[in-house]
């Protein structure tokens, strides 16, 4: 959800490559990855960071302390649909980074940025 509204594929700009980063608020490597993204933003890329933290105050605090660039889209997957939709299974490695082309074709999955 973005601003408490559902976020769908239609909300992703089609004119740019998209990087989706799935994180845990309790993950030190996730903080490092997000900081690296924040320092190395590419204007031709849309960045989306998703957490499935159930406590929205915890996610707000996590994102706030990272002082993120306003261009990064922050989402909280309260229903935990992301892991099912992207077939991450039960054993999830944080962070997981998905890179999509302008046509929304998945071209890379990795665990570091």
C-alpha positions in Angstrom: 0.0 0.0 0.0 1.1 3.5 -0.7 -0.5 6.2 1.4 -2.9 3.5 2.6 -4.0 2.8 -1.0 -3.4 -0.4 -2.9 -0.3 -0.3 -5.2 -0.5 -2.3 -8.4 1.6 -2.8 -11.6 -0.3 0.1 -13.1 1.4 2.4 -10.5 4.9 1.5 -11.8 6.2 4.0 -14.4 6.6 2.1 -17.7 9.3 4.6 -19.0 12.0 3.4 -16.5 13.7 0.3 -15.3 12.3 -0.7 -11.9 14.2 -2.1 -8.9 12.1 -3.7 -6.1 13.8 -4.4 -2.8 12.1 -6.7 -0.4 13.4 -6.0 3.1 12.9 -6.8 6.8 13.0 -4.1 9.4 15.2 -6.3 11.6 17.8 -6.9 8.9 21.2 -5.1 9.1 22.1 -6.0 5.5 18.8 -4.5 4.4 19.8 -1.1 5.9 23.1 -1.3 4.1 21.4 -2.1 0.8 18.9 0.7 1.2 21.6 3.2 2.1 23.6 2.1 -1.0 20.5 2.6 -3.2 19.8 6.0 -1.6 23.4 7.2 -2.3 23.5 5.9 -5.9 20.1 6.7 -7.3 19.7 6.6 -11.1 17.1 8.9 -12.5 16.2 6.4 -15.2 15.2 3.8 -12.5 12.1 3.6 -10.3 13.0 2.3 -6.8 10.4 0.5 -4.7 11.1 -0.8 -1.2 8.7 -3.3 0.3 8.5 -4.7 3.8 5.9 -7.1 5.3 6.2 -5.7 8.8 2.9 -6.0 10.5 3.5 -3.1 12.9 3.2 0.0 10.7 4.9 2.2 13.4 8.0 -0.1 13.2 8.2 0.3 9.4 7.7 4.0 9.6 10.5 4.3 12.1 12.7 2.0 10.0 12.2 4.1 6.9 12.4 7.4 8.7 15.8 6.7 10.2 17.3 5.9 6.8 16.5 9.4 5.5 15.4 8.2 2.1 15.2 10.2 -1.1 11.7 11.3 -1.9 11.8 9.5 -5.2 11.9 6.0 -3.5 8.5 4.4 -3.2 7.9 2.8 0.2 5.3 0.0 0.6 4.1 -2.1 3.5 2.8 -5.5 2.4 0.5 -6.1 5.4 -1.2 -9.1 3.8 2.1 -10.7 2.9 1.1 -11.1 -0.8 4.5 -10.1 -2.2 6.3 -13.4 -1.2 3.5 -15.4 -2.8 3.3 -13.3 -5.9 7.0 -13.5 -6.5 7.2 -17.2 -5.4 9.8 -16.5 -2.7 8.8 -19.6 -0.8 9.1 -20.0 3.0 12.8 -19.4 3.3 13.3 -15.8 2.4 16.8 -14.1 2.2 16.7 -10.5 3.0 17.2 -8.3 1.2 15.9 -9.7 -2.1 16.3 -7.4 -5.1 14.3 -7.7 -8.3 15.3 -5.8 -11.4 12.7 -5.2 -14.2 13.0 -3.7 -17.7 10.9 -0.8 -18.8 8.4 -3.4 -20.1 8.2 -5.0 -16.6 10.1 -8.1 -17.6 12.1 -9.6 -14.7 15.8 -9.6 -15.7 17.6 -10.2 -12.4 17.1 -11.4 -8.8 19.9 -10.9 -6.3 20.6 -10.4 -2.6 22.9 -7.4 -2.8 23.0 -4.0 -4.6 
